Amino acid sequence: MSFEQVFKNIDDILRLEVPTALDYTEQSSWILFLRYLDELEQDKSDEAELRGETYEYILDEEFRWSNWAMPKDADGKVILNAALTGPDLIQFVDHKLFPYLASFREKTDNPNTIEYKVGEIFFEVKNKIRSGYNLREILEAADKLPFRTSDDKHELSALYEEKIKAMGNAGRNGGEYYTPRPLIRAMIKVVDPKIGETIYDAAAGSCGFLCEAYEYLLPQQKTTDDIKTLQEKTFYGKEKKSLAYVIGIMNMILHGIEAPNLVHTNTLGENIRDIQEKDRYNVILANPPFGGKERPEVQQNFDIKTSETAYLFMQHFIKSLKTSGRSAIVIKNTVLSNTDNASVSLRKHLLESCNVHTILDMPGGTFIGAGVKTVVLFFEKGEPTKNIWYYQLNPGRNMGKTNPLNDSDLEEFVTLRTQSLSKGEAGPETEKSWNIKFADIDKETYDLSVKNPNTPEETPLRAPKEILAEMEALDAETNNILQSIKELI
């Protein structure tokens, strides 16, 4: 049975228990995590045995997958009378397994450890599967998914990404968990991170930015030190929402990062005045939530007071970037032109403290189910802005669920921008792109609105009188022709 069929079988069973794609993903995630953890521990035990050492398991024997979920004999066959099912299985999961796993939260506060992940996930997630018979079927299906080889993980990660994408298309709050991967890949290509640099997303969601950055950096690794650096000292994230945190952890694990440095916290609860050099990163990639509102006590953590979450995140990003650090941030386009004090102050701060070298204007419909237009801001910290290159993406079709963004849509943008950046030049002027000098920006409003001066002029609409006169002339001409034909007959 293919991995894809296994995933489909799990979803089909979950549909009997939970109502939406968000719930399917949440419930399958905790099961996949425990399945993964069992194989990880088994691998580490085998490695220790080869070294003549004894591996100290993270989980007590009673709570290991191979004991409660799928007990097997020496030949690998399931011991049916030892496998819990029905009400007994639900009783064990709800009243023994979850409380035990949640207790790991008290054992460590170091987010770099797998113990931290176990505690955080099971402190937040609740088992919503009420039928022990359905859960037994799901466990049996999940047991067929191996996590041993990189090929296994690659296939599983692709399927998991599809689940996250389905969440993004599912309405409700699904869209906030999914940034189109072609856009993420384009942002990463322009920012061009290197092994040894730290990469951060303070609104990590399903960790799409961190996973795609990992894929981008994989071909660069040459040594065991590079592998260790990528695994342990490269990718950092923070996520406030429980569901997104669980999905983000699972997504990174499936992409090959064993113990992601993802912290379950409200980023905006951190006072930006407390951010020190050790807390800063080389690269920041993010799509922060916009439209949300933060309480007055949270706003006190920022120099520019506003309830708009996206504006607070922007201040956090600027403060969290190392000098000469590079960033690409998705944000709603109104941040470029709003006239309230916070918007003007934020644009002034950004332009004066960072070199905003590129603004990518995205078409409507880029984000499924979101009614806002967005832009991507590319900037480097340390020098003020001198010149901004705008690029107006026009894929030549209406974007939507059946016509999503693809990599070829962004190919021209990536090529033009990376070529000009590598030469230290301003971006080229085309029908879709143009340059604005900082000296020409209004210093009262710091308005950065997208106004394409290179759009080809459309043929002006004609006056109604002119159109009617032409119709009358054509009618007269038609009558003359008909008259001539009649005379010939």
PyMOL commands that set and color helices and strands:
alter all, ss='L'
color gray80, all
select helices_A, chain A and resi 3-14+21-50+61-63+65-68+80-82+86-106+114-124+132-142+150-168+174-177+181-191+208-220+224-232+242-255+267-269+272-274+277-279+296-299+309-320+333-336+341-353+407-422+438-440+464-488
alter helices_A, ss='H'
color red, helices_A
select strands_A, chain A and resi 199-201+235-239+261-264+281-286+321-332+354-361+374-381+387-392+433-437
alter strands_A, ss='S'
color yellow, strands_A
deselect
rebuild
show_as cartoon
